[in-house]
Amino acid sequence: MPATTGSATYVSTDEVYGDIDFDAPAATEESPLRPSSPYSASKAGGDLQVLAYVRTFAVDALVTRGANTYGPRQYPEKFLPLFITNALEGEQLPVYGDGRQRREWLHVDDHCAAIEIALREGKSGEIYNVGGQERENMEVVRRILDLTGASPDLVRHVADRPGHDRRYSVDSSKLRALGWTPRHSFDGGGLAATVEWYRASRDWWEPIKTGEYRAYYERQYAERLGA
């Protein structure tokens, strides 16, 4: 039975599939769950709880598994806003490991549209992958440097974080069959527009990057950057 606008979706993540080999096909909704980190394991647990409630108690709900989401007003602990704002401030850009990790990038507007179409056209108890455009982290870093005019000397390769998967990749064919088509191209303006938003919105993010955030940043990166 098609889900209605009154049903619920559990917004999960592509991380539940774990590390995808570079030469392997993208994960489908039928792929096994292989979470690597406590965060992704907790999301996978949430997926299973939702699907169990659908089966046991006939709860009208479904699951969406989205790729790395980006866009305006994203908290600056995340990769893109962290690197964009650091580049604008002339601060170092801490790249984990060799920077060869690959991620799919999904604009927030496209992610929201995907959730809406899943709710309107999808089926209760089903899972829908929401993918983006796959890029290597260092490729994204170089693009940020170009868009901000920052010096490549700001890039610092630091110790990788524990449980850091090399690649995420999902097949969105099931969702596309419902009529979803992303409107924002990462290379064709999505990233550039995001950089411009942060460039024009210092009054929004500069206060955030003080106080508690600064303490978090120091805990996360000071030792790595010092090494």
N, C-alpha and C positions, 0 to 999 in steps of 0.2 A: 504494500500500500504506500503510495507517495507520501512523503512527509509534508506537513502543513507548516505555515508560518508560525504556528504556535508550538512546534516541536523544538527540541534542543539539540545543539551540537557541542561535542567536546572537542576543543581545539587542541590538537596534539602536535607532534613535530616529526619531521623526517628522521630525527636522531634515533627514534625507536628501532630503526632497521640496522643501526650500528654502522661499522666501517664497510663501505662498498669498494671492492677492488677497482683499481683504475681501469682495467680492461673488462669489467663486468657490466652487464646491462643494468639499467635503472631498476630500483625496487618497485614491485607492484604491491597492491593491497594484500596479495596472497603470500608475499615474502615473509620468512620467519622474522620474529622480533629478536634482535641481538643487541640490546642497549649496552653501551660501554661505561657510562658514567652514572652516578647516583641520580642526577637530574633526568637523564633519558630513561633510566629504569623506573623512576617515579611516574613519568609520562606514560610509559608502556603499561604500568600498573593501572593508571587511570583509564586507558583504552579498554583494558580487560574488564574493569569494574563496570563501565558504561555498557559494554556489550552483554555482560552477565545480567544487568538489570533489565535490559531489553528482553532478553530471553526469559528470565524468571518472573518478572513483574509486568511485562508488556509496556515498559516505559518507552515513549516515543522519542527516540534519540538516535543520533548517528555520530560518527567520528570523522574529523578532517585532520590530515597530517600535512602540515605546511612546511615549506622550505624557509631558509633565512629571510626574514621580512625586513624591509628597509623603507625609509621615507622620512618626512618631517616629524619633528617632536619625539624622536626615539631617544631614550635615555642614553647619555654618553658613555656608559660602561660598555655598550655594544660595539662591535668591531667598526662598522662604518662611521657612526657619529664620534666615536673615540678618535679614530684616525683623522677624520675631517676636521674636528675642532682642534686637535693637537697640531695639525698641519697649519691651520689658520693662526694659531698662537706661536708657531715656531718651536713647539715642543717635540721631543723624540717620539718616534713611531715604533712601539715595541712589537715586532713580528715574532710570533711563536715559531720556534724551530727554524726549518729551512723555508717556510712560507709556501711550500708546494701543496698544502692542503687545498682541496677543491670543495666549493659550496655552490648551491643553487640560490640565486638572488631573486626575491619575489617582492614587488612593490606592494605597500600596504593597501592601496586602493584595489589592486588585483586580488589580494588575499581576502579582503572584505567581500568583494564581489563573488569570490569562490564560495565563501561560507554561505552567502545569501542564496546562491543558486543550488547549493547542496540542500539547504533547508527547504527550498521551494520545490525542487524537482527530484531530489534524492529519495532514498528509501530508508525507513527506520531500520537500525541494526546494521547498516552498511558503513563501509570505510571509503573515504575519498582522498587520494593524494593530491596535493596542491604544489606543483613544482614551479621552478623559475628557470633562470638562465645560468648554466654552470660556468664558473670561472675559478681560476687559481688565485689564491690569496695574494701572491706577489703581483699578479696582473692587476688586481684591484688596487693594491697599494700604489703601483706606478700610475694608474689612472687618476687616483686622488692627488698625487703630486702634480700631475699635469693640470688638473682642474683648479687647484689652489695656488699653483705657482710656488709651492714649497720646495726646499732643497732636498735632493736625494740623500744628503748627508744626515738627515733626520732619522733615517731608517736604522733601527737596531735589531739584530736578530738575537732573541733572548731564549732562555731555557723553555722548552715546550711544557705545556701543562699536563698533568696526569690524565690518562684516559682520553687524550685528544685524538679523535678519529681523523683519518686522512681524507676521506671522501664521503659525501652524502649525495645521493641522486635518486629521484623518484619519477615514476612513470605516471603522468596525469591523464592518460587516455580515458579512464573511466569518468572523470569529471568533465573532460572536454566533450564527451558524448552527451552530457546533459545540456551543453550549450555554452560552457565557460570558455572564454578566450581572453588571455591577458592583454591589456591595452598599453602597458608601459614596458618598453624595451630598456634593459639595463644599460646597454651601450648606446642606444639611440635617444637618450635624453633622461632616462630615469635617474641615473647616478648624478648627472650634471645638474639636474633640477634640485636634487637633494643637497648637493654641495652648495648651491646658490641659496637654498633656504637657510642653511646654517650660517652662511656668510652674512645674510641679512638679518639674522635673528640672534645676535649675540646677547641681547637683553633677556632672551629665554634661557640659553644654556650656560652663560658665564656664571650666574648665581648658583646653578646646580653644581658646577665643578669647584666648589669650595666646601668647607665644613666636612660633613660626613663623607661626601663623595671623595674629597681629597685624601681623607684618611684611608678609605678603601683603596684608592689608586696607589697610595704608597705601600700598602700591605701587598698588593697584587704585583706591582712592577718595580719598586725601588731596588730590591735585592737583585732582581733579574737584570735591570739596567746597569746596576753597579758592577755586576760581574762581566 
